[in-house]
């Protein structure tokens, strides 16, 4: 009788026997093991002798292969030899004539920026204020430069310049009255014609490539290596600095100053760029604002107290596109002692300036007019500088 369910029952497991593994296939090797024996050397005498010779030859070969390499050059020597051979194959003479020693091209090729900067620092450090002696007056018989009133003038429908040489209290200085028709006539230039060139040149050498009517040394912006530098409308550096005042020439040619330098890096420069600022100069102090003398700082980048007499270069404004430049000669007994910062401030007030700002001075002070340096730089020759201010005959 069949069970009622339709499912196959599981057979009862027998615990006294191992379980049966269904589907297991017994694998039987189809290949018989093969044994390979190393051939044995027969005991014949000649074979043993040959085997010994072969072993001796192999030992001798291994000994020679592992001998010390005493005469093999080192890696550095082999690399040096390779470089020498490679350079001889690839280096070729550059086209053009070899610069003659002492020529301008030779000076550019062999220019050492670090050495020249060190020399400039030494010159500045050795510059000592000249004590003022009110009893010393210029002697007309001396071989100092002297210009008659009206001798230094320039006039066109685009621009007018008049320069007057004056003397006061042992000071010889030049007052430059400049009228422009467009702000683009107030331009700047760099030594080497590039802000990044690293070259320093005399003011007359830089100006000689641009032919301005009048040029002066600027703020030596590459010497202090920081500050907000905008030249001819281009932002060149935007590192804010606290030890200088910032002269600003806006898109209309109007001058102003920024003395609060506490702003974050970049924000001051970005704001000036958005306002289409034309020029900025890092130096100071500001001397005159709104026709009134400013309170001179007691601690500043330059000594602002009375009693320190130096050659000075400063720029100011008389009205819209109407500028004034004052250049003071100094460190020359019998000709000019130089001016203190308070004296320089008073000179601008005497000329009716609405605004005035001090630039780099000392040995850098240079006044260039129509292709000639008309002042007397204190070192007997022009100091090499990084940048200049130019007044051009025509707008750009």
Buried (B, 14 or more C-beta within 10 A) or exposed (E): EEEEEEEEEEEEEEEEEEEEEEEEEEEEEEEEEEEEEEEEEEEEEEEEEEEEEEEEEEEEEEEEEEEEEEEEEEEEEEEEEEEEEEEEEEEEEEEEEEBEEEEEEEEEEEBEEEEBBEEBEEBBEEBEBBEBEEEEEBEEEEEBBEEEEEEBBBEEEBBBBBBBBBEEEBBBBBBBBBBBBBBBBBBBBBBBEEBEBBBBBBBBBBBBEBEBBBBBBBBBBBBBEBBBBBBEEEBBBBBBBEEBBBBBBBEEBBBBBBBEBEEEEEEBBEEBBEEEBBBBBBBBBBBBBEEEBBEBBEEBBBBBEEEBBBBBBBBBBBEEBBBBBBBBBBBBEEBBBBBBBBBBBBBBBEBEBBBBBBBBBBBBBBBBBBEEBBBBBBBEEBBBBBBBBBBBBEEE
